[in-house]
Amino acid sequence: MVAAEIRRAPAPRLIDSAGFRFAVFFAVMFLLGGVAFAGIVWWNTAGGLDRQTDAAIRADVAALMQRYRDAGRAGVEQAIIFRLQRDGDSQDLYRLTDAAGRQIAGNLADTPDELDGPAPEAEALRWLRAPLVREGALTEARLYRADLANGDRLIVGRDVEERLRLRELLGRGLGWAASASCLIALIGALLLRRALQSRLRPAAETVQAIAQGDLSQRVPLSGKEDEFDRLGRTLNAMLDRIGTLMAGIRGVSDAIAHDLRTPVARARGRLEEALDGDAETMRRAIETGLADLDGMTRIFQAVLRITEAEAGARRAAFASLDLAPLLADAAELYDAIAEARGVALRVDLPESLPLTGDRDLLLQAVANLLDNAVKFSPAGGIIRLSAGLSAGALRITVADEGPGLSPADRARAGERFFRADSARATPGYGLGLSLVRAVAGLHGGELVLADTRPGASPPGLSATLILPPHLSPAAEG
């Protein structure tokens, strides 16, 4: 399995992949853990034996020096003889010589050259690890030199050959363990890389299919609810949003082409008719053409305002304002229009509605709602404009008694250029509610559409613009 994985991935691609880097990181961390474990084991075993040996030698030297101070050379000689008789394992080494170098007591025949000569000044120079020949066999000893006050020289040591064998055995075991750890780390790293590739492969294949034009593809989820599933769910949400935007772009493009085709054809036809007419006919044709061009300009301006609102480009124009006078101005403007169509406009506004937002866009949104209400209200109908704070949100409601919208049409009312069947005969471009919804989104709110009189005929339409107040500190005070 591992060999097949290595053969499948060429070396440059293997080294450059993120899975390989994760795998190497995993292997290095595993090996570092193994090295730390081996160091701790070595310190507590082989190192502990060495420290124990040195501590025993120091204690023995200290006891013999005290014996010399109590009983002189004879006391030291007797102590050495007693210790050698008690040493059943023949591990202890002693040598007591006089100032001339003659051996007085002990089982160590020769003094190593490193410990010969004048008394060393540094403590480290009194220690020596040296090979010795004992009973015809080569062994190793740990020795310490101490100089007595009368000029005698005392060497105390231990045969550490058994400890060296134990250290060698321990080192061999750690070596095999390190080799096994390296192999396990390599296999684990390759398995980790393969697991990462298997979990990321569906996302890569989905992205590749989308790059080739199939926007319907989505990242499959494993159901484990792990990091990869959360990443896949986020990617799918992003793809859904992109699909919605692309569908909207296609719909907007089709709607613009459809809505502009009629005024362009009409303007062209009138201009062609004016070519053979008199000056007055040409003048009327030009005026009509200018009106058509102005209508097309308004379409593009409305689309641009909606795009700016949806992109949040107008947030820099946010400022503290009082919405009550703004709503009163809009009501005064449309009151005359409503009266001319035989419709009554009723206003219910508080004295003050502090808000932070874009004054021009909010005025345009309310004007669009009032304009729709006036256009679709029957003669003798009533339009109500009300506003106030409710449930921690600012609500602006425009309610009419017109034909209203079906639930299916209300769901699509915020789409650009969408017009219900009942509104086909009414002048307009289907951008009014799109702008209102975009302005609501820009201010962190929403547009809610409902029947003014549920169950009645006609039910009317109630459009409520819900905005968070964002009260300024002065207004809150």
LODREN-540876 format. One record per residue (C-alpha): x, y, z. Coordinates in nm, 2 decimals. Layout:
// LODREN-540876
X	Y	Z
...
// end
This chain:
// LODREN-540876
0.00	0.00	0.00
0.27	0.24	0.10
0.49	0.15	-0.20
0.19	0.19	-0.44
0.12	0.53	-0.29
0.48	0.64	-0.34
0.48	0.51	-0.70
0.15	0.69	-0.77
0.28	1.04	-0.67
0.59	1.17	-0.86
0.86	1.31	-0.64
0.82	1.69	-0.72
0.45	1.67	-0.67
0.49	1.47	-0.35
0.73	1.72	-0.20
0.52	2.03	-0.30
0.19	1.89	-0.17
0.04	2.02	0.15
-0.04	1.66	0.25
0.33	1.58	0.24
0.42	1.88	0.45
0.16	1.78	0.71
0.30	1.43	0.70
0.65	1.54	0.75
0.54	1.76	1.04
0.37	1.46	1.19
0.68	1.24	1.15
0.91	1.51	1.29
0.69	1.56	1.60
0.67	1.18	1.65
1.04	1.14	1.62
1.10	1.44	1.86
0.87	1.27	2.11
1.07	0.95	2.07
1.40	1.13	2.12
1.27	1.30	2.43
1.15	0.96	2.56
1.49	0.80	2.49
1.67	1.08	2.66
1.46	1.05	2.97
1.51	0.67	2.98
1.89	0.71	2.93
1.91	0.98	3.20
1.72	0.78	3.45
1.90	0.45	3.38
2.26	0.47	3.24
2.31	0.83	3.38
2.16	0.72	3.71
2.40	0.43	3.74
2.70	0.67	3.67
2.57	0.92	3.93
2.52	0.64	4.18
2.87	0.51	4.12
3.03	0.85	4.16
2.82	0.92	4.48
2.93	0.58	4.63
3.30	0.66	4.56
3.27	1.01	4.71
3.11	0.87	5.02
3.38	0.60	5.05
3.66	0.86	5.01
3.50	1.08	5.27
3.48	0.79	5.52
3.85	0.70	5.46
3.96	1.06	5.50
3.78	1.07	5.83
3.94	0.74	5.93
4.28	0.89	5.85
4.21	1.19	6.08
4.10	0.96	6.36
4.36	0.69	6.34
4.62	0.79	6.08
4.76	0.57	5.81
4.71	0.25	6.01
4.34	0.33	6.04
4.31	0.38	5.67
4.49	0.06	5.60
4.26	-0.14	5.83
3.95	0.02	5.68
4.07	-0.08	5.32
4.14	-0.44	5.43
3.79	-0.46	5.60
3.62	-0.32	5.29
3.80	-0.57	5.06
3.70	-0.86	5.28
3.34	-0.75	5.27
3.33	-0.70	4.89
3.20	-1.03	4.76
3.16	-0.91	4.40
3.51	-0.78	4.38
3.38	-0.45	4.25
3.57	-0.22	4.49
3.91	-0.09	4.40
4.16	0.06	4.65
4.53	0.16	4.64
4.71	0.34	4.93
5.07	0.44	4.85
5.33	0.64	5.05
5.51	0.95	4.93
5.77	0.73	4.75
5.50	0.55	4.55
5.52	0.21	4.74
5.19	0.04	4.79
5.08	0.00	5.14
4.73	-0.15	5.10
4.47	-0.23	4.84
4.39	-0.45	4.54
4.49	-0.21	4.26
4.84	-0.30	4.14
4.93	0.01	3.95
4.85	0.38	3.96
4.72	0.51	3.62
4.95	0.77	3.47
4.67	1.03	3.46
4.64	1.01	3.84
5.02	1.01	3.90
5.23	1.32	3.98
5.15	1.62	4.20
4.81	1.67	4.36
4.58	1.82	4.10
4.41	2.16	4.17
4.08	2.10	3.99
3.83	1.85	4.12
3.77	1.72	3.77
4.13	1.61	3.74
4.09	1.37	4.03
3.84	1.16	3.84
3.94	0.90	3.58
3.77	0.63	3.37
4.05	0.39	3.27
4.08	0.03	3.13
4.23	-0.22	3.37
4.34	-0.58	3.34
4.20	-0.78	3.63
4.25	-1.16	3.66
4.36	-1.17	3.29
4.05	-0.99	3.16
4.02	-0.64	3.04
3.77	-0.43	3.23
3.70	-0.06	3.30
3.71	0.12	3.62
3.60	0.46	3.76
3.87	0.60	3.99
3.92	0.89	4.22
4.24	1.02	4.37
4.27	1.17	4.72
4.59	1.30	4.88
4.64	1.26	5.26
4.82	1.51	5.48
5.13	1.30	5.53
5.19	1.27	5.16
5.02	0.93	5.11
4.80	0.89	4.80
4.47	0.72	4.82
4.29	0.59	4.50
3.93	0.47	4.54
3.73	0.32	4.25
3.47	0.08	4.12
3.48	-0.18	3.85
3.20	-0.05	3.61
3.23	-0.33	3.35
2.88	-0.47	3.44
2.73	-0.12	3.42
2.89	-0.07	3.08
2.73	-0.39	2.96
2.40	-0.27	3.08
2.45	0.07	2.91
2.54	-0.11	2.59
2.23	-0.33	2.61
2.02	-0.02	2.69
2.18	0.17	2.39
2.11	-0.12	2.16
1.75	-0.14	2.27
1.70	0.23	2.22
1.86	0.20	1.88
1.62	-0.06	1.78
1.33	0.14	1.93
1.45	0.45	1.73
1.46	0.25	1.41
1.11	0.11	1.47
0.99	0.47	1.55
1.13	0.60	1.23
0.95	0.33	1.03
0.63	0.39	1.22
0.66	0.76	1.17
0.72	0.71	0.79
0.42	0.48	0.76
0.20	0.71	0.97
0.31	1.01	0.77
0.22	0.84	0.44
-0.12	0.72	0.58
-0.19	1.08	0.71
-0.11	1.22	0.36
-0.33	0.96	0.20
-0.61	1.04	0.45
-0.59	1.41	0.38
-0.59	1.35	0.00
-0.90	1.12	0.03
-1.09	1.38	0.23
-0.99	1.68	0.01
-1.03	1.49	-0.32
-1.41	1.54	-0.34
-1.38	1.92	-0.28
-1.10	1.94	-0.55
-1.31	1.74	-0.80
-1.62	1.96	-0.73
-1.42	2.28	-0.78
-1.27	2.14	-1.10
-1.62	2.06	-1.23
-1.74	2.41	-1.14
-1.44	2.56	-1.32
-1.55	2.37	-1.63
-1.89	2.53	-1.61
-2.11	2.29	-1.42
-2.24	2.52	-1.14
-2.47	2.25	-1.01
-2.20	2.05	-0.84
-2.16	2.06	-0.46
-1.90	1.92	-0.22
-2.02	1.59	-0.08
-2.03	1.57	0.30
-1.93	1.26	0.50
-2.17	1.32	0.79
-1.89	1.32	1.05
-1.94	1.69	1.13
-1.56	1.74	1.14
-1.35	2.03	1.00
-1.38	1.89	0.65
-1.76	1.87	0.67
-1.77	2.23	0.80
-1.54	2.34	0.52
-1.76	2.16	0.26
-2.08	2.31	0.40
-1.92	2.66	0.38
-1.81	2.59	0.02
-2.16	2.47	-0.07
-2.32	2.78	0.09
-2.08	2.99	-0.11
-2.16	2.80	-0.43
-2.53	2.84	-0.36
-2.48	3.21	-0.32
-2.28	3.23	-0.64
-2.55	3.04	-0.83
-2.81	3.27	-0.70
-2.61	3.58	-0.81
-2.54	3.43	-1.15
-2.91	3.35	-1.20
-2.99	3.71	-1.09
-2.73	3.85	-1.33
-2.89	3.64	-1.61
-3.23	3.75	-1.51
-3.13	4.12	-1.49
-2.96	4.10	-1.83
-3.27	3.94	-1.99
-3.50	4.19	-1.81
-3.29	4.49	-1.92
-3.28	4.36	-2.28
-3.66	4.30	-2.27
-3.75	4.64	-2.11
-3.52	4.84	-2.33
-3.62	4.68	-2.65
-3.96	4.85	-2.66
-3.85	5.21	-2.59
-3.56	5.18	-2.83
-3.78	5.03	-3.11
-4.05	5.30	-3.04
-3.79	5.58	-3.05
-3.64	5.44	-3.37
-3.98	5.41	-3.54
-4.08	5.76	-3.46
-3.75	5.91	-3.58
-3.79	5.72	-3.90
-4.14	5.86	-3.95
-4.01	6.21	-3.88
-3.76	6.18	-4.16
-4.04	6.24	-4.42
-4.25	6.48	-4.20
-4.26	6.85	-4.15
-4.07	7.04	-3.88
-4.35	7.00	-3.63
-4.36	6.63	-3.67
-3.99	6.61	-3.64
-4.00	6.82	-3.32
-4.26	6.59	-3.16
-4.06	6.28	-3.26
-3.74	6.43	-3.10
-3.93	6.52	-2.78
-4.08	6.17	-2.77
-3.73	6.01	-2.83
-3.58	6.22	-2.55
-3.85	6.11	-2.32
-3.78	5.74	-2.41
-3.41	5.80	-2.36
-3.48	5.96	-2.02
-3.68	5.65	-1.92
-3.38	5.43	-2.02
-3.15	5.65	-1.82
-3.38	5.61	-1.52
-3.36	5.24	-1.55
-2.98	5.24	-1.54
-2.97	5.49	-1.25
-3.21	5.27	-1.05
-3.00	4.96	-1.13
-2.68	5.15	-1.02
-2.85	5.26	-0.69
-2.96	4.91	-0.62
-2.61	4.78	-0.69
-2.45	5.04	-0.47
-2.69	4.96	-0.18
-2.63	4.58	-0.21
-2.25	4.63	-0.22
-2.26	4.86	0.09
-2.09	5.14	-0.11
-2.31	5.40	0.05
-2.23	5.33	0.42
-1.98	5.61	0.41
-2.28	5.85	0.38
-2.44	5.73	0.70
-2.52	6.00	0.95
-2.75	6.06	1.25
-3.08	6.19	1.13
-3.44	6.23	1.24
-3.66	6.02	1.02
-3.99	6.18	1.12
-3.95	6.50	0.91
-3.82	6.30	0.62
-4.14	6.08	0.62
-4.35	6.40	0.65
-4.18	6.55	0.35
-4.25	6.23	0.15
-4.61	6.22	0.26
-4.66	6.59	0.16
-4.51	6.52	-0.18
-4.74	6.22	-0.26
-5.05	6.37	-0.09
-5.12	6.59	-0.40
-5.05	6.29	-0.63
-5.28	6.07	-0.43
-5.56	6.34	-0.42
-5.54	6.38	-0.80
-5.61	6.00	-0.83
-5.90	6.01	-0.59
-5.70	5.84	-0.31
-5.67	5.95	0.05
-5.33	5.95	0.23
-5.34	5.91	0.61
-5.02	5.98	0.81
-4.95	5.85	1.16
-4.60	5.96	1.26
-4.43	6.02	1.60
-4.26	6.36	1.68
-3.91	6.21	1.64
-3.75	5.90	1.50
-3.37	5.91	1.55
-3.18	5.69	1.32
-2.83	5.65	1.17
-2.84	5.59	0.79
-2.83	5.74	0.44
-3.10	6.01	0.42
-3.13	6.01	0.04
-3.16	5.63	0.01
-3.42	5.61	0.29
-3.62	5.89	0.13
-3.60	5.71	-0.21
-3.72	5.38	-0.05
-4.02	5.54	0.12
-4.10	5.73	-0.20
-4.10	5.40	-0.39
-4.34	5.25	-0.14
-4.57	5.55	-0.16
-4.55	5.55	-0.54
-4.65	5.19	-0.56
-4.94	5.24	-0.32
-5.07	5.54	-0.52
-5.04	5.35	-0.85
-5.23	5.04	-0.74
-5.49	5.19	-0.50
-5.84	5.21	-0.65
-6.03	5.54	-0.65
-6.17	5.61	-0.31
-5.91	5.40	-0.14
-5.70	5.49	0.16
-5.32	5.47	0.19
-5.18	5.47	0.54
-4.82	5.58	0.62
-4.71	5.50	0.98
-4.39	5.47	1.17
-4.26	5.39	1.52
-4.04	5.18	1.74
-4.16	4.83	1.81
-3.98	4.53	1.96
-3.65	4.72	1.95
-3.67	4.80	1.58
-3.79	5.10	1.38
-4.09	5.01	1.15
-4.21	5.21	0.86
-4.53	5.08	0.71
-4.71	5.18	0.39
-5.05	5.01	0.35
-5.29	5.04	0.06
-5.62	4.88	-0.05
-5.51	4.77	-0.39
-5.51	4.42	-0.54
-5.21	4.31	-0.33
-4.97	4.03	-0.42
-5.00	3.65	-0.40
-4.76	3.47	-0.17
-4.56	3.35	-0.47
-4.54	3.70	-0.61
-4.44	3.84	-0.27
-4.15	3.60	-0.25
-4.02	3.74	-0.58
-4.11	4.10	-0.53
-3.76	4.20	-0.45
-3.61	4.07	-0.77
-3.50	4.32	-1.03
-3.75	4.38	-1.31
-4.00	4.14	-1.16
-4.36	4.25	-1.22
-4.67	4.06	-1.12
-4.93	3.98	-1.38
-5.17	4.23	-1.23
-4.91	4.51	-1.27
-4.83	4.45	-1.64
-5.06	4.72	-1.75
-4.92	4.98	-1.50
-4.62	5.19	-1.60
-4.30	5.09	-1.43
-3.99	4.88	-1.46
-4.01	4.64	-1.16
-3.72	4.81	-0.98
-3.90	4.99	-0.70
-3.92	4.71	-0.44
-3.57	4.59	-0.54
-3.43	4.93	-0.44
-3.64	4.92	-0.11
-3.51	4.57	-0.03
-3.15	4.68	-0.11
-3.18	4.99	0.11
-3.32	4.78	0.40
-3.02	4.53	0.36
-2.77	4.82	0.36
-2.91	4.94	0.69
-2.92	4.59	0.84
-3.29	4.56	0.81
-3.55	4.39	0.59
-3.86	4.45	0.39
-4.17	4.25	0.49
-4.48	4.23	0.26
-4.82	4.12	0.38
-5.19	4.16	0.31
-5.34	4.48	0.45
-5.68	4.30	0.50
-5.62	3.93	0.50
-5.92	3.74	0.36
-6.08	4.05	0.20
-6.11	4.12	-0.17
-5.90	4.30	-0.27
-5.66	4.23	0.02
-5.44	4.53	-0.03
-5.06	4.53	0.03
-4.88	4.63	0.35
-4.51	4.70	0.30
-4.31	4.73	0.62
-3.95	4.85	0.63
-3.79	4.72	0.95
-3.47	4.89	1.05
-3.24	4.87	1.35
-3.25	5.22	1.51
-2.87	5.27	1.56
-2.95	5.55	1.80
-2.69	5.81	1.85
-2.56	5.88	2.20
-2.76	6.20	2.22
-3.08	6.03	2.11
-3.03	5.75	2.36
-2.98	6.01	2.64
// end
